[in-house]
Amino acid sequence: MADISSWKDITINDLGKVVTGKTPSTSISEYFGGDIPFVTPTDMNDRRFISNTERYLTQQGVEAVKNSQISAGTVMVSCIGSQMGKVAIAGKLCVTNQQINSIIVSPKYSELFVYYVLSLREDEIRSIGSGSAVPILNKTDFSNLPIAIPSLSEQCAIAGILGTLDDKIEVNRRMNATLESMARAVFRETTKNEDRKWNTGSILEFANLLSGGTPSTSEASYWNGNIEWVSAKDVGNIDSIFLLDTEKKITQKGVDNSSTKLLPAKTTIVTARGTVGAHCMLGKAMTMNQTNYGLKAKEGIGDYFVYFTLSEMVEQLKQQSYGTIFDTITTKTFQSAQCVQLPKEAIRKFESQVTPLMNMILNNQEESRTLASLRDSLLPKLMRGEVRVRKPDLTGFSVARDDRTSANGKGHG
């Protein structure tokens, strides 16, 4: 067991300069649409290094909030609202909004170690935020949070262990993005109409439409089982094709006493209410609630063909959804939305081409899930000193950001 008695008790403020972000005036269009990332808490979900964001600022926009500009290696923590406690590292020069407090970490500390130790404290940060409707952890209270820090060499050793696992997860994510692009290119080449003049029709010609349900929430024996139960939130939160886990799980008794049913692996799931059109494939058999629809390929039709067909139809489905407060997809939406009607021979050829690519994506996701589980189990043990680490030569470590830059020997990506 490592000796943590020598770890130094300091505060967040001792780590370096704390900066609160700011949003340029949204009424000035010249401030937006440039190439400088503008980070909000939404951009921070399950990402270590952030170089790409939903919105970008121009240089004019940066000048308008220049005191909120942060450089690569800065640790960002969301301190307001539903995303409170999320942690990430700036992968390049960027600006954050006012919901984020950032730590420009001193060279005496490893920014990657700081990232990991704060990641472990997400629930704690959320619990101490003030305010009922919108919890807030202000800059002063954030700066005064206590933190225990070992020597720089040990910080780098701990960050190196965890960073190596995250590096492999990131490699898998990038590989999967490439594989998915390849599979989508094959689909578009297969279904393009210029030469073949394929007919169009409903996706329900190829797939059976499946519905879900919710076991009674007042019956405890229906919940916290080992059967995944897919909500719209689960579908919306994943960033790859296959869904492997869900936030909530139910028991077999819950399945037997509700309208939900076990859907086979590789069923395509699409959200049908509220934010409609988010979609994925089941990595294994799961149940789902009534906010989603499932599409399972009919006999002789490939599951991957159904998935990519649905994926290409999302904008149609959104346009044809209806509702007063929340948009809704119904059976009629699937019946009226149009897709290419390929013959079974063409579909079989497509399946044979993309199946190896999709199998690799699924394997990579499963490996990343295992690595993430190992990382999450190691993280608290390392921070409590329950796992011994070697203290390496500091020159052997560098931070690998999204843009593959280093950080002067501090930490390891």
C-alpha positions in Angstrom: 0.0 0.0 0.0 1.3 3.4 -0.9 2.0 5.9 1.9 -0.4 8.9 1.6 0.7 10.5 4.9 3.2 12.5 2.9 0.5 13.9 0.6 0.1 17.7 1.0 -3.3 19.2 1.9 -3.9 22.3 -0.2 -6.9 24.0 -1.9 -7.9 24.3 -5.5 -6.7 27.9 -5.4 -3.2 26.7 -4.6 -3.0 24.6 -7.8 -2.9 27.7 -9.9 -5.1 30.5 -11.2 -8.9 29.9 -11.2 -10.8 31.5 -14.0 -14.6 31.8 -14.5 -15.8 31.7 -18.1 -18.1 34.2 -19.8 -20.3 34.2 -22.9 -19.9 36.9 -25.5 -23.1 38.8 -26.4 -25.2 36.5 -28.5 -26.8 39.5 -30.2 -23.5 40.2 -32.0 -23.2 37.6 -34.8 -19.6 38.6 -35.5 -18.6 37.0 -32.3 -19.6 33.5 -33.3 -18.8 31.1 -36.2 -15.0 31.2 -36.0 -12.5 28.5 -35.2 -11.9 29.0 -31.4 -13.7 26.4 -29.3 -16.4 27.8 -27.0 -16.8 25.2 -24.2 -20.1 24.7 -22.4 -21.0 21.9 -19.9 -22.8 20.0 -22.7 -19.4 19.6 -24.5 -17.9 18.0 -21.4 -19.7 14.6 -21.3 -17.3 11.7 -21.0 -14.4 13.5 -22.7 -11.0 14.1 -21.2 -9.6 16.6 -23.7 -11.8 19.0 -25.5 -10.8 20.5 -28.8 -14.1 20.3 -30.7 -17.2 22.0 -29.4 -20.8 22.7 -30.5 -20.1 26.4 -31.0 -17.0 28.4 -31.9 -15.9 32.0 -31.4 -14.2 34.4 -33.8 -11.2 36.4 -32.6 -13.6 39.3 -32.0 -15.6 37.1 -29.7 -12.5 36.1 -27.8 -11.5 39.7 -27.4 -14.9 40.5 -26.0 -14.3 38.0 -23.1 -10.5 37.9 -23.2 -10.1 37.4 -19.5 -11.9 34.1 -19.9 -9.5 32.7 -22.5 -7.7 29.5 -21.4 -4.8 27.6 -22.9 -4.2 23.9 -23.6 -3.8 21.9 -20.4 -6.3 23.9 -18.3 -8.6 21.8 -16.2 -12.3 22.8 -16.5 -15.0 22.0 -14.0 -18.8 22.6 -14.5 -20.1 24.4 -11.5 -23.7 25.3 -12.4 -26.8 23.3 -13.3 -27.5 19.7 -14.2 -24.0 19.1 -15.6 -22.4 20.3 -12.3 -19.2 18.4 -11.4 -18.2 17.4 -14.9 -14.4 17.7 -15.5 -12.4 18.0 -18.7 -9.1 19.4 -19.9 -8.7 22.0 -22.7 -7.0 20.3 -25.6 -6.2 23.7 -27.2 -6.7 27.4 -26.7 -10.4 28.0 -26.0 -13.0 30.0 -24.0 -15.6 28.6 -21.6 -19.0 30.0 -20.6 -19.9 31.3 -17.2 -21.0 27.8 -16.0 -17.4 26.6 -15.9 -14.6 27.4 -13.5 -11.2 26.6 -14.9 -7.8 25.9 -13.2 -4.7 27.1 -15.0 -2.5 24.5 -13.3 0.9 25.6 -12.0 4.0 23.7 -13.4 4.4 22.3 -9.9 1.4 20.0 -10.5 0.2 17.5 -13.1 -2.9 18.8 -14.8 -3.9 15.2 -15.7 -3.6 14.2 -12.0 -5.8 17.2 -11.1 -8.3 16.1 -13.7 -8.5 12.6 -12.3 -8.7 13.6 -8.7 -11.5 16.0 -9.4 -13.3 13.5 -11.6 -13.5 11.3 -8.5 -15.2 14.1 -6.6 -18.1 14.8 -9.0 -20.8 13.8 -6.6 -19.2 15.8 -3.8 -19.0 18.9 -5.9 -22.7 18.5 -6.8 -23.7 18.0 -3.2 -22.1 21.2 -2.0 -23.6 23.4 -4.7 -26.0 26.0 -3.3 -29.4 26.8 -4.8 -32.5 24.6 -5.1 -33.7 25.1 -8.7 -30.2 25.6 -10.2 -27.3 24.5 -8.0 -24.3 26.7 -8.1 -20.7 26.4 -6.8 -19.3 29.9 -7.0 -15.7 30.7 -7.7 -14.8 31.5 -4.1 -16.2 28.2 -2.7 -14.8 26.2 -5.6 -11.3 27.8 -5.1 -11.4 26.9 -1.4 -12.1 23.2 -2.0 -9.5 21.1 -0.2 -7.4 18.6 -2.2 -4.6 16.2 -1.2 -1.6 16.2 -3.5 1.4 13.8 -3.6 4.8 14.7 -5.0 4.9 15.6 -8.7 6.6 12.3 -9.6 3.8 10.4 -7.9 1.2 12.6 -9.5 2.7 11.7 -12.9 2.8 8.0 -12.0 -0.8 7.9 -11.0 -1.9 10.0 -14.0 0.2 7.7 -16.3 -1.6 4.6 -15.2 -5.0 6.0 -15.7 -4.0 8.0 -18.8 -2.8 4.8 -20.5 -6.2 3.2 -20.1 -8.0 6.4 -21.4 -5.6 6.6 -24.3 -6.6 3.2 -25.5 -10.3 4.1 -25.1 -9.7 7.2 -27.2 -7.9 5.1 -29.9 -10.9 2.8 -30.0 -13.3 5.7 -30.3 -11.4 7.2 -33.2 -11.1 3.9 -34.9 -14.8 3.3 -34.5 -15.6 6.7 -36.0 -13.5 5.7 -39.1 -15.1 2.3 -39.3 -18.6 3.8 -39.1 -17.7 6.3 -41.8 -16.6 3.4 -44.0 -19.8 1.5 -43.4 -21.9 4.5 -44.1 -20.1 5.1 -47.4 -20.8 1.5 -48.4 -24.5 2.1 -47.6 -24.7 5.3 -49.6 -23.0 3.7 -52.5 -25.3 0.7 -52.4 -28.5 2.8 -52.2 -27.8 5.7 -54.5 -30.4 6.1 -57.1 -28.6 7.7 -60.0 -27.8 4.5 -61.9 -30.4 2.0 -60.6 -33.6 4.1 -60.0 -34.7 2.2 -57.0 -38.3 2.5 -55.8 -39.0 4.2 -52.5 -41.3 3.1 -49.7 -41.7 2.6 -45.9 -38.9 1.2 -43.7 -41.6 -1.0 -42.3 -41.3 -3.1 -45.5 -37.9 -4.2 -44.1 -38.4 -4.1 -40.3 -40.9 -4.9 -37.6 -41.8 -2.0 -35.4 -41.5 -2.8 -31.7 -42.7 -0.8 -28.6 -41.7 -0.7 -25.0 -43.1 -0.1 -21.5 -42.4 0.7 -17.9 -42.8 -1.6 -15.0 -44.7 0.0 -12.0 -42.2 2.3 -10.2 -44.0 1.7 -6.9 -43.1 -2.0 -7.0 -39.5 -2.4 -5.7 -39.3 -6.0 -6.9 -39.5 -4.9 -10.5 -36.3 -2.8 -10.4 -32.6 -3.0 -9.8 -32.3 -6.3 -11.5 -29.8 -7.4 -14.2 -31.9 -6.7 -17.4 -31.0 -3.4 -19.1 -34.0 -1.1 -19.6 -33.4 1.5 -22.3 -34.7 5.1 -21.9 -34.5 8.0 -24.3 -31.7 9.4 -22.1 -29.6 6.2 -22.6 -30.0 6.5 -26.4 -29.2 10.2 -26.5 -26.1 9.9 -24.3 -24.0 7.4 -26.3 -21.5 8.5 -28.9 -21.1 5.2 -30.9 -23.4 2.8 -32.6 -24.0 0.0 -30.0 -25.7 0.5 -26.6 -24.0 -1.8 -24.0 -25.4 -0.6 -20.7 -28.3 1.4 -19.3 -28.8 3.7 -16.4 -31.7 1.7 -15.0 -32.2 -2.1 -14.9 -35.2 -4.2 -14.2 -35.9 -7.7 -13.0 -37.6 -10.6 -14.9 -40.6 -10.0 -12.7 -40.7 -6.4 -14.0 -40.7 -7.8 -17.6 -43.4 -10.3 -16.8 -45.7 -7.7 -15.2 -45.4 -4.9 -17.8 -45.7 -4.2 -21.5 -42.0 -4.1 -22.0 -40.3 -7.1 -23.6 -36.8 -8.4 -24.2 -35.6 -7.2 -27.6 -32.9 -9.1 -29.4 -29.4 -7.8 -29.9 -28.9 -5.6 -33.0 -32.4 -4.2 -32.7 -32.3 -0.5 -33.9 -33.7 1.8 -31.2 -34.9 5.4 -32.0 -36.3 8.0 -29.6 -39.9 8.8 -30.3 -40.8 11.6 -27.9 -39.3 15.0 -27.0 -35.9 15.1 -28.7 -36.8 12.6 -31.4 -34.4 10.8 -33.7 -31.6 9.8 -31.5 -30.8 6.2 -32.4 -28.5 3.3 -31.7 -28.3 -0.5 -31.9 -28.6 -2.9 -29.0 -25.2 -4.5 -28.3 -27.1 -7.3 -26.5 -30.7 -8.2 -25.6 -32.4 -5.4 -23.6 -35.8 -4.0 -22.8 -36.9 -0.4 -23.4 -39.6 2.1 -22.3 -42.4 3.7 -24.3 -40.4 6.7 -25.3 -38.5 4.6 -27.9 -39.4 2.5 -30.8 -37.4 -0.6 -31.9 -36.9 -1.7 -35.5 -35.9 -5.4 -36.0 -35.1 -6.7 -39.4 -37.6 -9.0 -41.0 -36.5 -12.4 -42.3 -34.0 -12.1 -45.1 -33.2 -8.5 -44.3 -30.0 -7.5 -42.5 -30.0 -5.7 -39.2 -27.3 -3.3 -40.3 -29.2 -2.4 -43.4 -32.2 -1.4 -41.1 -29.9 0.6 -38.9 -28.3 2.7 -41.7 -31.6 3.1 -43.4 -33.1 4.6 -40.2 -30.0 6.7 -39.7 -30.4 8.3 -43.2 -34.1 8.9 -42.5 -33.7 10.8 -39.2 -34.3 14.3 -40.6 -37.5 13.0 -42.4 -38.7 11.6 -39.1 -38.1 14.8 -37.3 -39.9 16.9 -39.9 -42.9 14.6 -39.8 -43.1 14.3 -36.1 -45.8 16.3 -34.4 -46.8 17.6 -31.0 -47.7 20.7 -29.0 -45.0 20.7 -26.4 -43.0 17.6 -27.3 -42.6 16.3 -30.8 -43.6 12.7 -31.3 -42.9 9.9 -33.8 -45.8 7.5 -34.3 -46.4 4.4 -36.4 -47.9 6.7 -39.1 -44.5 8.6 -39.2 -42.7 5.4 -40.1 -45.3 4.5 -42.7 -45.1 7.8 -44.4 -41.4 8.5 -44.3 -39.7 7.2 -47.4 -36.5 5.1 -48.0 -35.0 3.2 -50.8 -36.5 -0.2 -51.4 -33.5 -2.4 -52.3 -34.0 -6.0 -53.5 -32.9 -8.7 -51.0 -29.9 -9.6 -53.1 -28.5 -6.1 -52.8 -29.2 -6.0 -49.1 -27.4 -9.3 -48.5 -24.4 -8.0 -50.4 -24.4 -4.9 -48.3 -24.6 -6.9 -45.1 -21.6 -9.1 -46.1 -19.5 -6.0 -46.8 -20.3 -4.1 -43.6 -20.6 -7.0 -41.0 -16.8 -7.2 -40.5 -16.7 -3.4 -39.9 -19.6 -3.5 -37.5 -18.1 -6.5 -35.6 -14.9 -4.5 -35.1 -16.9 -1.5 -33.8 -18.7 -3.7 -31.3 -15.5 -5.4 -30.2 -13.8 -2.0 -29.7 -16.8 -0.7 -27.7 -16.7 -3.8 -25.5 -13.0 -3.5 -24.9 -13.4 0.2 -24.1 -16.1 -0.6 -21.6 -13.8 -3.1 -19.9 -11.0 -0.6 -19.8 -13.3 2.1 -18.4 -14.4 -0.3 -15.7 -10.8 -1.0 -14.8 -10.0 2.7 -14.8 -13.0 3.5 -12.6 -12.0 0.8 -10.1 -8.4 1.9 -10.0 -9.1 5.6 -9.6 -10.3 5.6 -6.0 -7.8 3.0 -4.9 -4.9 5.1 -6.3 -6.3 8.3 -4.7 -6.6 6.5 -1.4 -3.2 5.1 -1.6 -4.4 1.5 -1.7 -2.5 0.7 -4.9 1.3 1.2 -5.0 2.8 3.2 -7.9 6.3 3.6 -9.1 7.8 7.1 -9.1 9.2 7.5 -12.7 11.6 9.9 -14.2 9.4 12.9 -15.0 10.9 13.3 -18.5 9.1 10.1 -19.4 5.7 11.6 -19.2 3.7 14.0 -21.5 0.1 14.9 -21.9 -1.4 13.6 -25.1 -4.2 16.0 -26.0 -6.7 15.8 -28.9 -4.3 17.8 -31.0 -1.4 15.5 -29.8 0.6 18.3 -28.2 2.5 17.8 -25.0 2.6 19.7 -21.8 6.3 20.1 -20.8 6.6 16.8 -19.2 3.6 17.1 -16.9 1.3 14.1 -16.7 0.5 11.5 -19.3 -2.4 11.3 -21.7 
